[in-house]
Amino acid sequence: MSVTGPAGFVAAGGAIGIKAGGVADLAVVATADGRPVPAAGVFTANLAPAAPVQVSREHLVSTGGMAAAVVITSGNANAATGPAGRAAAAGLCQVVAEGIGAEEPEVLVGQTGLIGVPFPYDDVIGAVGPVVAERGPDEAHASMAARAILTTDTVTKEARVERPGFSLGAMAKGAAMLAPNLATMLAVITTDARLGPADLRRALVAAVGPSFNSLTVDGCTSTNDTVFLLASGATGAVDPPAFEEALSAVCASLAYQMAADAEGASKVVRIRVTGAASEADAHQAARRVAESQLVKCSLNGEDPYWGRLVSELGTAGVAFDPDRVTISYGGIAVCAGGVEIVHDEAAVRAHMARRDIDVLCQLGLGEGEGAVLTTDLGHGYIDENRTTS
């Protein structure tokens, strides 16, 4: 089980008619008794936030960081939809609240799908209640909820971490428009640990940094990105550092699963930068390399074209000296001091043929380190995105 694994949570998933053909498009994760518990959320950095982002931010503020449920719809982003979109997002919260015995501000909302298309509220709202009524705590309910939030994803993305005295469960979606500062992604994380809203938010912000905020597929940041965290407290108080470690593991797992399922991708690539003048420089340089279309094409072709990496590092806007840089693929240095060196070409080719590729750029300027998870650029990405999707 994922989101219903930690004690105190139930879930449901079903079809309400946003997608054609009876495909599941609504998911609910709620407390088992309908009562609000400490909650936290992090949201997109996009200055055109979707209606559900606006509503959820308001709800978390009005409740002081408490929530009884999260409702997610897929197939329509409810973004760039104006006042009607905000009313629709709030209306979804209201119906779910009525179904579980909570108040509207105690329900958070996420939505994903096409941007700029009016949400078909009147056509679907009547089907929400029956789905909510089917909620339950077992694996089948969690699995249905995880399937209901998918858009161009090909597989569900779920995670579970157990530690002495507490556990976490999670589900997520995301396959494209994946960029630092979250992605076209939604995630719901539950835990039975007892933590207050402020501690939850601190832990979530810390965990999102090296995971979702260090993930990029195409450099595009969506309007709807959201990660929610709810804590039932059913198993009691926990050691904050232990909780933060477990939460980071959950977020890292989900971020990897998103990269592995990215549209058109055949490689999951970790770009690491060490020896930068600062940590900020390292992250900026890694991001520049990770988002280079030329680099991504080379990765798709399994070509260790290190010259493209050096070129991107030189335009990353960070301290850089080409005479100090070393580039390695799979731990095998192919360039040192800015020039090619003798290396085991067969071993490099073997590494490039793998699903998971590791690229290390050592700048030789300081102690700064950073990493970004990315993918190659395949034909499937263009096929998926050359029309409205």
C-alpha beads as a LAMMPS data file, in Angstrom:
LAMMPS data file: protein, C-alpha beads

389 atoms
388 bonds

1 atom types
1 bond types

-500.0 500.0 xlo xhi
-500.0 500.0 ylo yhi
-500.0 500.0 zlo zhi

Masses

1 110.0

Atoms # bond

1 1 1 0.000 0.000 0.000
2 1 1 1.053 3.592 -0.506
3 1 1 -1.039 6.504 0.801
4 1 1 -3.230 4.233 2.923
5 1 1 -0.285 2.401 4.426
6 1 1 0.240 4.797 7.349
7 1 1 -2.423 4.410 10.028
8 1 1 -5.376 6.765 9.887
9 1 1 -5.901 7.243 6.149
10 1 1 -8.326 6.071 3.481
11 1 1 -8.444 6.628 -0.271
12 1 1 -10.704 6.309 -3.285
13 1 1 -10.461 6.677 -7.030
14 1 1 -13.004 6.662 -9.793
15 1 1 -14.410 8.243 -12.946
16 1 1 -16.474 11.426 -12.884
17 1 1 -16.436 12.199 -16.621
18 1 1 -13.531 14.591 -17.148
19 1 1 -11.866 11.928 -19.283
20 1 1 -13.805 10.016 -21.921
21 1 1 -14.609 6.338 -21.768
22 1 1 -15.066 5.974 -18.045
23 1 1 -11.358 6.366 -17.298
24 1 1 -10.642 7.113 -13.646
25 1 1 -10.053 10.833 -13.156
26 1 1 -10.779 11.640 -9.510
27 1 1 -8.828 10.604 -6.423
28 1 1 -9.423 11.320 -2.764
29 1 1 -7.093 10.753 0.172
30 1 1 -8.696 11.473 3.533
31 1 1 -8.346 10.865 7.231
32 1 1 -10.259 7.789 8.279
33 1 1 -12.504 9.721 10.658
34 1 1 -12.853 12.866 8.543
35 1 1 -11.159 15.027 11.138
36 1 1 -8.426 17.500 10.187
37 1 1 -4.806 16.701 10.970
38 1 1 -1.587 18.721 10.592
39 1 1 -0.784 19.303 6.938
40 1 1 1.686 21.131 4.722
41 1 1 1.991 21.947 1.059
42 1 1 4.548 23.287 -1.371
43 1 1 3.494 24.723 -4.694
44 1 1 4.696 25.811 -8.114
45 1 1 6.916 28.869 -8.504
46 1 1 5.017 29.726 -11.687
47 1 1 3.466 33.209 -11.447
48 1 1 0.388 31.912 -13.272
49 1 1 -0.745 29.446 -10.581
50 1 1 -3.758 27.307 -11.387
51 1 1 -7.040 27.636 -9.505
52 1 1 -6.393 24.596 -7.278
53 1 1 -3.046 26.040 -6.199
54 1 1 -4.697 29.304 -5.240
55 1 1 -7.484 27.570 -3.341
56 1 1 -5.194 25.165 -1.491
57 1 1 -2.867 27.958 -0.410
58 1 1 -5.854 29.847 0.986
59 1 1 -7.169 26.780 2.782
60 1 1 -3.849 26.014 4.476
61 1 1 -3.622 29.610 5.685
62 1 1 -7.213 29.725 6.935
63 1 1 -6.911 26.467 8.899
64 1 1 -3.444 27.131 10.280
65 1 1 -2.052 24.132 8.426
66 1 1 -4.766 21.533 9.010
67 1 1 -6.505 19.272 6.487
68 1 1 -8.885 16.321 6.481
69 1 1 -8.574 15.372 2.810
70 1 1 -6.961 15.969 -0.556
71 1 1 -8.989 15.726 -3.765
72 1 1 -7.244 15.451 -7.130
73 1 1 -8.706 15.464 -10.618
74 1 1 -6.929 14.617 -13.880
75 1 1 -7.676 15.497 -17.478
76 1 1 -8.187 19.235 -16.948
77 1 1 -5.652 21.482 -15.195
78 1 1 -8.219 24.155 -14.297
79 1 1 -5.465 26.662 -15.037
80 1 1 -5.955 30.041 -16.741
81 1 1 -9.682 29.678 -16.049
82 1 1 -10.306 32.816 -13.979
83 1 1 -12.916 33.207 -11.226
84 1 1 -14.979 30.314 -12.599
85 1 1 -11.987 28.010 -12.198
86 1 1 -11.424 29.070 -8.609
87 1 1 -15.107 28.525 -7.861
88 1 1 -14.886 25.051 -9.398
89 1 1 -11.854 24.104 -7.303
90 1 1 -13.580 25.330 -4.166
91 1 1 -16.729 23.467 -5.167
92 1 1 -14.814 20.199 -5.410
93 1 1 -13.519 20.796 -1.895
94 1 1 -17.036 21.472 -0.654
95 1 1 -18.478 18.237 -2.047
96 1 1 -15.620 16.166 -0.643
97 1 1 -15.963 17.898 2.721
98 1 1 -19.652 17.048 2.827
99 1 1 -18.838 13.438 1.978
100 1 1 -16.384 12.950 4.842
101 1 1 -17.985 15.227 7.436
102 1 1 -15.435 18.041 7.277
103 1 1 -15.476 21.753 6.434
104 1 1 -14.565 23.071 2.977
105 1 1 -11.293 24.791 4.051
106 1 1 -10.176 21.441 5.536
107 1 1 -9.995 19.931 2.036
108 1 1 -7.031 20.603 -0.268
109 1 1 -7.219 20.268 -4.036
110 1 1 -4.877 19.416 -6.898
111 1 1 -5.702 19.225 -10.592
112 1 1 -3.752 18.232 -13.683
113 1 1 -4.328 18.137 -17.429
114 1 1 -4.909 20.664 -20.188
115 1 1 -4.287 24.352 -19.454
116 1 1 -6.736 27.052 -20.502
117 1 1 -9.752 24.751 -20.876
118 1 1 -12.766 25.575 -18.669
119 1 1 -13.304 22.933 -16.013
120 1 1 -16.588 21.058 -16.750
121 1 1 -17.883 21.550 -13.217
122 1 1 -21.599 21.188 -13.862
123 1 1 -21.063 18.029 -15.898
124 1 1 -18.975 16.193 -13.318
125 1 1 -19.727 17.472 -9.833
126 1 1 -22.646 15.094 -9.322
127 1 1 -20.348 12.093 -9.712
128 1 1 -17.873 13.190 -7.041
129 1 1 -19.908 12.162 -4.005
130 1 1 -20.333 8.513 -5.028
131 1 1 -16.563 8.148 -5.532
132 1 1 -15.867 9.686 -2.118
133 1 1 -18.337 7.270 -0.554
134 1 1 -16.269 4.320 -1.804
135 1 1 -13.139 5.303 0.136
136 1 1 -11.334 2.649 2.117
137 1 1 -8.000 1.757 3.751
138 1 1 -6.804 -1.208 1.725
139 1 1 -4.323 -1.575 -1.118
140 1 1 -7.010 -1.630 -3.810
141 1 1 -8.276 1.793 -2.748
142 1 1 -4.753 3.245 -2.704
143 1 1 -3.995 1.773 -6.117
144 1 1 -7.173 3.162 -7.656
145 1 1 -6.406 6.611 -6.313
146 1 1 -2.877 6.450 -7.746
147 1 1 -4.238 5.499 -11.176
148 1 1 -6.873 8.213 -11.173
149 1 1 -4.342 11.065 -11.057
150 1 1 -2.362 10.059 -14.157
151 1 1 -2.308 11.997 -17.416
152 1 1 0.453 11.129 -19.909
153 1 1 2.075 8.899 -17.295
154 1 1 2.359 5.266 -18.327
155 1 1 2.634 3.843 -14.814
156 1 1 1.555 4.790 -11.315
157 1 1 4.129 6.277 -8.989
158 1 1 3.925 5.153 -5.387
159 1 1 6.326 4.901 -2.456
160 1 1 6.325 3.508 1.064
161 1 1 8.961 3.934 3.770
162 1 1 8.800 2.335 7.200
163 1 1 10.932 3.375 10.127
164 1 1 10.841 2.348 13.792
165 1 1 7.701 3.895 15.227
166 1 1 6.269 5.492 12.072
167 1 1 5.782 5.130 8.338
168 1 1 5.126 7.216 5.235
169 1 1 3.172 6.453 2.082
170 1 1 2.881 8.438 -1.117
171 1 1 1.473 8.624 -4.602
172 1 1 2.391 11.008 -7.396
173 1 1 2.039 11.791 -11.068
174 1 1 4.416 13.488 -13.471
175 1 1 5.904 12.733 -16.880
176 1 1 6.693 16.057 -18.579
177 1 1 6.978 19.810 -17.989
178 1 1 9.367 18.647 -15.307
179 1 1 11.711 21.381 -14.129
180 1 1 13.355 22.601 -10.928
181 1 1 10.970 24.322 -8.537
182 1 1 8.644 21.353 -8.808
183 1 1 7.273 20.019 -12.041
184 1 1 4.037 19.076 -13.808
185 1 1 3.552 16.923 -10.861
186 1 1 1.189 16.275 -8.029
187 1 1 2.106 14.284 -4.953
188 1 1 0.266 13.297 -1.797
189 1 1 2.311 12.001 1.131
190 1 1 0.812 10.595 4.318
191 1 1 2.416 9.667 7.606
192 1 1 1.252 8.303 10.936
193 1 1 3.943 10.282 12.763
194 1 1 2.878 13.040 15.136
195 1 1 4.203 16.409 14.011
196 1 1 2.735 19.899 13.994
197 1 1 2.078 21.959 10.852
198 1 1 5.248 24.060 11.230
199 1 1 7.479 21.006 11.654
200 1 1 5.780 19.298 8.722
201 1 1 6.367 22.271 6.463
202 1 1 10.018 22.575 7.441
203 1 1 10.570 18.898 6.737
204 1 1 8.712 19.054 3.425
205 1 1 10.611 22.083 2.145
206 1 1 13.892 20.385 3.063
207 1 1 12.903 17.142 1.335
208 1 1 11.626 18.810 -1.843
209 1 1 14.914 20.665 -2.433
210 1 1 17.146 17.768 -3.497
211 1 1 14.314 15.732 -5.041
212 1 1 11.458 17.406 -6.941
213 1 1 13.246 20.762 -7.112
214 1 1 16.314 19.039 -8.538
215 1 1 14.426 17.248 -11.312
216 1 1 14.147 18.539 -14.882
217 1 1 12.993 16.921 -18.089
218 1 1 12.391 19.897 -20.354
219 1 1 13.013 23.011 -18.269
220 1 1 9.308 23.906 -18.164
221 1 1 7.628 24.707 -14.842
222 1 1 3.914 23.987 -14.728
223 1 1 1.046 26.013 -13.323
224 1 1 -0.243 23.232 -11.058
225 1 1 2.734 21.709 -9.234
226 1 1 1.826 20.666 -5.725
227 1 1 3.076 18.374 -2.977
228 1 1 0.858 17.740 0.043
229 1 1 1.869 16.122 3.337
230 1 1 -0.640 15.012 5.979
231 1 1 0.215 13.558 9.403
232 1 1 -2.363 11.509 11.321
233 1 1 -0.229 11.240 14.475
234 1 1 -1.595 7.731 15.027
235 1 1 1.736 6.248 16.081
236 1 1 2.945 9.112 18.256
237 1 1 5.812 11.569 18.352
238 1 1 8.950 11.007 16.290
239 1 1 12.509 12.241 16.177
240 1 1 12.467 15.128 13.654
241 1 1 15.782 14.217 11.952
242 1 1 14.626 10.619 11.512
243 1 1 11.383 11.832 10.006
244 1 1 13.160 14.219 7.662
245 1 1 15.425 11.410 6.442
246 1 1 12.452 9.150 5.746
247 1 1 10.522 11.928 4.006
248 1 1 13.544 12.715 1.835
249 1 1 13.725 9.047 0.828
250 1 1 10.061 9.078 -0.217
251 1 1 10.470 12.255 -2.281
252 1 1 13.648 10.963 -3.919
253 1 1 11.881 7.742 -4.901
254 1 1 8.969 9.596 -6.470
255 1 1 11.277 11.993 -8.325
256 1 1 13.214 9.070 -9.803
257 1 1 10.003 7.351 -10.858
258 1 1 8.917 10.528 -12.656
259 1 1 12.198 10.731 -14.541
260 1 1 11.995 7.053 -15.460
261 1 1 8.510 7.586 -16.910
262 1 1 9.225 10.904 -18.628
263 1 1 7.736 11.375 -22.062
264 1 1 9.968 9.933 -24.762
265 1 1 12.871 9.253 -22.410
266 1 1 15.093 6.200 -22.591
267 1 1 17.691 7.323 -20.012
268 1 1 17.590 8.572 -16.444
269 1 1 20.618 10.814 -15.992
270 1 1 22.135 12.288 -12.858
271 1 1 24.245 15.344 -13.587
272 1 1 26.592 16.025 -10.676
273 1 1 28.793 19.085 -10.317
274 1 1 31.558 19.193 -7.717
275 1 1 34.398 21.593 -7.030
276 1 1 32.253 24.647 -7.754
277 1 1 32.923 28.000 -6.127
278 1 1 29.694 27.605 -4.129
279 1 1 26.788 25.232 -3.685
280 1 1 24.548 27.645 -5.588
281 1 1 27.008 27.652 -8.496
282 1 1 27.074 23.857 -8.501
283 1 1 23.294 23.576 -8.744
284 1 1 23.084 26.250 -11.415
285 1 1 25.777 24.587 -13.504
286 1 1 24.200 21.149 -13.145
287 1 1 20.842 22.557 -14.219
288 1 1 22.366 24.239 -17.254
289 1 1 23.885 20.967 -18.427
290 1 1 20.754 18.960 -17.609
291 1 1 18.506 21.248 -19.658
292 1 1 20.760 21.506 -22.714
293 1 1 19.006 20.024 -25.734
294 1 1 22.355 19.247 -27.317
295 1 1 23.506 17.325 -24.238
296 1 1 20.178 15.509 -24.014
297 1 1 20.374 14.488 -27.668
298 1 1 23.874 13.118 -27.109
299 1 1 22.590 11.105 -24.166
300 1 1 19.809 9.699 -26.325
301 1 1 22.402 8.688 -28.895
302 1 1 24.608 7.165 -26.173
303 1 1 27.383 9.488 -27.311
304 1 1 29.772 10.707 -24.564
305 1 1 30.227 14.062 -26.274
306 1 1 31.939 15.817 -23.364
307 1 1 32.626 18.948 -25.401
308 1 1 28.956 19.858 -25.200
309 1 1 29.111 19.670 -21.410
310 1 1 32.134 21.959 -21.252
311 1 1 30.395 24.416 -23.559
312 1 1 27.271 24.499 -21.376
313 1 1 29.315 24.886 -18.191
314 1 1 31.012 27.879 -19.763
315 1 1 27.662 29.614 -20.276
316 1 1 26.048 28.644 -16.963
317 1 1 26.718 32.048 -15.411
318 1 1 28.947 30.624 -12.667
319 1 1 32.653 30.761 -11.933
320 1 1 34.370 28.514 -14.486
321 1 1 37.897 27.808 -15.711
322 1 1 38.116 25.388 -18.668
323 1 1 41.696 24.513 -17.731
324 1 1 40.483 23.019 -14.434
325 1 1 37.447 21.012 -15.523
326 1 1 37.228 17.216 -15.514
327 1 1 34.313 15.345 -17.120
328 1 1 33.473 11.735 -16.281
329 1 1 30.836 9.261 -17.427
330 1 1 30.109 6.419 -15.050
331 1 1 33.174 7.289 -12.997
332 1 1 35.489 7.179 -16.031
333 1 1 37.212 10.488 -16.782
334 1 1 37.201 11.365 -20.477
335 1 1 38.383 14.970 -20.146
336 1 1 40.800 16.582 -17.693
337 1 1 42.161 20.100 -17.722
338 1 1 39.648 20.888 -20.435
339 1 1 41.086 18.429 -22.959
340 1 1 40.444 14.805 -23.866
341 1 1 42.480 12.197 -22.044
342 1 1 43.173 8.536 -22.702
343 1 1 40.365 6.425 -21.272
344 1 1 38.652 3.051 -21.561
345 1 1 36.318 3.771 -24.463
346 1 1 34.617 0.371 -24.278
347 1 1 33.775 0.903 -20.621
348 1 1 32.324 4.337 -21.357
349 1 1 30.224 2.934 -24.213
350 1 1 28.922 0.240 -21.898
351 1 1 27.919 2.833 -19.330
352 1 1 26.188 5.003 -21.933
353 1 1 24.123 2.007 -23.042
354 1 1 22.623 1.646 -19.572
355 1 1 19.238 2.967 -18.491
356 1 1 20.826 4.975 -15.654
357 1 1 23.708 7.255 -16.558
358 1 1 25.951 9.195 -14.179
359 1 1 27.736 12.326 -15.402
360 1 1 30.250 14.110 -13.171
361 1 1 31.601 17.590 -13.854
362 1 1 34.454 18.548 -11.516
363 1 1 35.176 22.267 -11.765
364 1 1 38.249 22.422 -9.534
365 1 1 37.381 25.795 -8.028
366 1 1 36.018 25.160 -4.548
367 1 1 33.882 22.918 -2.351
368 1 1 30.430 23.490 -3.881
369 1 1 28.453 20.403 -4.896
370 1 1 25.076 19.929 -6.546
371 1 1 23.114 17.433 -8.603
372 1 1 20.133 17.445 -10.955
373 1 1 18.155 14.459 -12.191
374 1 1 17.207 14.588 -15.868
375 1 1 16.583 12.465 -18.957
376 1 1 17.637 12.233 -22.554
377 1 1 15.583 13.806 -25.354
378 1 1 13.850 11.166 -27.450
379 1 1 11.533 11.213 -30.449
380 1 1 8.616 10.290 -28.201
381 1 1 8.788 13.631 -26.415
382 1 1 8.157 15.523 -29.648
383 1 1 5.426 13.091 -30.678
384 1 1 3.657 13.673 -27.372
385 1 1 4.014 17.465 -27.319
386 1 1 3.754 18.580 -30.954
387 1 1 0.011 19.032 -30.402
388 1 1 -2.058 20.070 -27.368
389 1 1 -1.342 17.623 -24.574

Bonds

1 1 1 2
2 1 2 3
3 1 3 4
4 1 4 5
5 1 5 6
6 1 6 7
7 1 7 8
8 1 8 9
9 1 9 10
10 1 10 11
11 1 11 12
12 1 12 13
13 1 13 14
14 1 14 15
15 1 15 16
16 1 16 17
17 1 17 18
18 1 18 19
19 1 19 20
20 1 20 21
21 1 21 22
22 1 22 23
23 1 23 24
24 1 24 25
25 1 25 26
26 1 26 27
27 1 27 28
28 1 28 29
29 1 29 30
30 1 30 31
31 1 31 32
32 1 32 33
33 1 33 34
34 1 34 35
35 1 35 36
36 1 36 37
37 1 37 38
38 1 38 39
39 1 39 40
40 1 40 41
41 1 41 42
42 1 42 43
43 1 43 44
44 1 44 45
45 1 45 46
46 1 46 47
47 1 47 48
48 1 48 49
49 1 49 50
50 1 50 51
51 1 51 52
52 1 52 53
53 1 53 54
54 1 54 55
55 1 55 56
56 1 56 57
57 1 57 58
58 1 58 59
59 1 59 60
60 1 60 61
61 1 61 62
62 1 62 63
63 1 63 64
64 1 64 65
65 1 65 66
66 1 66 67
67 1 67 68
68 1 68 69
69 1 69 70
70 1 70 71
71 1 71 72
72 1 72 73
73 1 73 74
74 1 74 75
75 1 75 76
76 1 76 77
77 1 77 78
78 1 78 79
79 1 79 80
80 1 80 81
81 1 81 82
82 1 82 83
83 1 83 84
84 1 84 85
85 1 85 86
86 1 86 87
87 1 87 88
88 1 88 89
89 1 89 90
90 1 90 91
91 1 91 92
92 1 92 93
93 1 93 94
94 1 94 95
95 1 95 96
96 1 96 97
97 1 97 98
98 1 98 99
99 1 99 100
100 1 100 101
101 1 101 102
102 1 102 103
103 1 103 104
104 1 104 105
105 1 105 106
106 1 106 107
107 1 107 108
108 1 108 109
109 1 109 110
110 1 110 111
111 1 111 112
112 1 112 113
113 1 113 114
114 1 114 115
115 1 115 116
116 1 116 117
117 1 117 118
118 1 118 119
119 1 119 120
120 1 120 121
121 1 121 122
122 1 122 123
123 1 123 124
124 1 124 125
125 1 125 126
126 1 126 127
127 1 127 128
128 1 128 129
129 1 129 130
130 1 130 131
131 1 131 132
132 1 132 133
133 1 133 134
134 1 134 135
135 1 135 136
136 1 136 137
137 1 137 138
138 1 138 139
139 1 139 140
140 1 140 141
141 1 141 142
142 1 142 143
143 1 143 144
144 1 144 145
145 1 145 146
146 1 146 147
147 1 147 148
148 1 148 149
149 1 149 150
150 1 150 151
151 1 151 152
152 1 152 153
153 1 153 154
154 1 154 155
155 1 155 156
156 1 156 157
157 1 157 158
158 1 158 159
159 1 159 160
160 1 160 161
161 1 161 162
162 1 162 163
163 1 163 164
164 1 164 165
165 1 165 166
166 1 166 167
167 1 167 168
168 1 168 169
169 1 169 170
170 1 170 171
171 1 171 172
172 1 172 173
173 1 173 174
174 1 174 175
175 1 175 176
176 1 176 177
177 1 177 178
178 1 178 179
179 1 179 180
180 1 180 181
181 1 181 182
182 1 182 183
183 1 183 184
184 1 184 185
185 1 185 186
186 1 186 187
187 1 187 188
188 1 188 189
189 1 189 190
190 1 190 191
191 1 191 192
192 1 192 193
193 1 193 194
194 1 194 195
195 1 195 196
196 1 196 197
197 1 197 198
198 1 198 199
199 1 199 200
200 1 200 201
201 1 201 202
202 1 202 203
203 1 203 204
204 1 204 205
205 1 205 206
206 1 206 207
207 1 207 208
208 1 208 209
209 1 209 210
210 1 210 211
211 1 211 212
212 1 212 213
213 1 213 214
214 1 214 215
215 1 215 216
216 1 216 217
217 1 217 218
218 1 218 219
219 1 219 220
220 1 220 221
221 1 221 222
222 1 222 223
223 1 223 224
224 1 224 225
225 1 225 226
226 1 226 227
227 1 227 228
228 1 228 229
229 1 229 230
230 1 230 231
231 1 231 232
232 1 232 233
233 1 233 234
234 1 234 235
235 1 235 236
236 1 236 237
237 1 237 238
238 1 238 239
239 1 239 240
240 1 240 241
241 1 241 242
242 1 242 243
243 1 243 244
244 1 244 245
245 1 245 246
246 1 246 247
247 1 247 248
248 1 248 249
249 1 249 250
250 1 250 251
251 1 251 252
252 1 252 253
253 1 253 254
254 1 254 255
255 1 255 256
256 1 256 257
257 1 257 258
258 1 258 259
259 1 259 260
260 1 260 261
261 1 261 262
262 1 262 263
263 1 263 264
264 1 264 265
265 1 265 266
266 1 266 267
267 1 267 268
268 1 268 269
269 1 269 270
270 1 270 271
271 1 271 272
272 1 272 273
273 1 273 274
274 1 274 275
275 1 275 276
276 1 276 277
277 1 277 278
278 1 278 279
279 1 279 280
280 1 280 281
281 1 281 282
282 1 282 283
283 1 283 284
284 1 284 285
285 1 285 286
286 1 286 287
287 1 287 288
288 1 288 289
289 1 289 290
290 1 290 291
291 1 291 292
292 1 292 293
293 1 293 294
294 1 294 295
295 1 295 296
296 1 296 297
297 1 297 298
298 1 298 299
299 1 299 300
300 1 300 301
301 1 301 302
302 1 302 303
303 1 303 304
304 1 304 305
305 1 305 306
306 1 306 307
307 1 307 308
308 1 308 309
309 1 309 310
310 1 310 311
311 1 311 312
312 1 312 313
313 1 313 314
314 1 314 315
315 1 315 316
316 1 316 317
317 1 317 318
318 1 318 319
319 1 319 320
320 1 320 321
321 1 321 322
322 1 322 323
323 1 323 324
324 1 324 325
325 1 325 326
326 1 326 327
327 1 327 328
328 1 328 329
329 1 329 330
330 1 330 331
331 1 331 332
332 1 332 333
333 1 333 334
334 1 334 335
335 1 335 336
336 1 336 337
337 1 337 338
338 1 338 339
339 1 339 340
340 1 340 341
341 1 341 342
342 1 342 343
343 1 343 344
344 1 344 345
345 1 345 346
346 1 346 347
347 1 347 348
348 1 348 349
349 1 349 350
350 1 350 351
351 1 351 352
352 1 352 353
353 1 353 354
354 1 354 355
355 1 355 356
356 1 356 357
357 1 357 358
358 1 358 359
359 1 359 360
360 1 360 361
361 1 361 362
362 1 362 363
363 1 363 364
364 1 364 365
365 1 365 366
366 1 366 367
367 1 367 368
368 1 368 369
369 1 369 370
370 1 370 371
371 1 371 372
372 1 372 373
373 1 373 374
374 1 374 375
375 1 375 376
376 1 376 377
377 1 377 378
378 1 378 379
379 1 379 380
380 1 380 381
381 1 381 382
382 1 382 383
383 1 383 384
384 1 384 385
385 1 385 386
386 1 386 387
387 1 387 388
388 1 388 389
